[in-house]
Amino acid sequence: MLYWYILFAVPPLVLGLAAQAWVGRAFAAGSKVQAASGLTGAQVSRQMLDSGGLQNVAVEGIAGQLTDHYDPRSNTMRLSGPVGGSDSVAAVAVAAHETGHAFQHARNEAGFRLRGSLVPATGFASQAWFPIFLIGIFMGATNLALVGVALFAAIVVFQLVTLPVEFGASRKAMAMLTNQGVISQQQVPVARKVLTAAALTYVVGALVAIWQLALLFMQSRR
């Protein structure tokens, strides 16, 4: 059981830390380059939203670092200080990425809509899968353990659905950054590196979830 737990927990932890480190390095490098436009991340979001007819989407600050996100429930863009208040290429790239999600929402894109519909079920599954699986294993109740595995599978599905949504937002971000003159052509590789590093965290998350699902299924059948 200890060996199984190590396989389940340690590789994902190592991969997650490595991915976060890569994001941190990419953001730090991009933060040293001032965007050609001189606009801050918050100003870039506002400009992009207004140019796309999304004046109803608010742009607010949020505490923390790289806690930036778009909230579709309140039509609000929330940007952390290092992003909203900075005019670096890294900051405007992250801000543009989150703005991309606002456009996905406004255009009712299928992937964004599907991900949103999965949030309640995924929240329940995240809380319930482990105790159900654990009880099933200790009671020798294979069917109950498999219920826990099925709930974890819902989390995996959410991770997989998230990938095209995130990549789509990054493509929109790069197009808006260049078309609106926020960054110069010479700065495109810097912005792309930041967005690629951020996307890696979602890829790693999906791969880790698949790995853990396979381990859970094998353990439930023992």
Secondary structure as UniProt FT lines:
FT   HELIX           2..30
FT   TURN            31..32
FT   TURN            36..37
FT   HELIX           41..51
FT   TURN            52..53
FT   TURN            55..56
FT   STRAND          58..62
FT   STRAND          69..71
FT   TURN            72..75
FT   STRAND          76..80
FT   HELIX           81..84
FT   HELIX           89..106
FT   TURN            107..108
FT   HELIX           110..139
FT   HELIX           142..179
FT   TURN            180..181
FT   HELIX           185..187
FT   HELIX           188..220
//
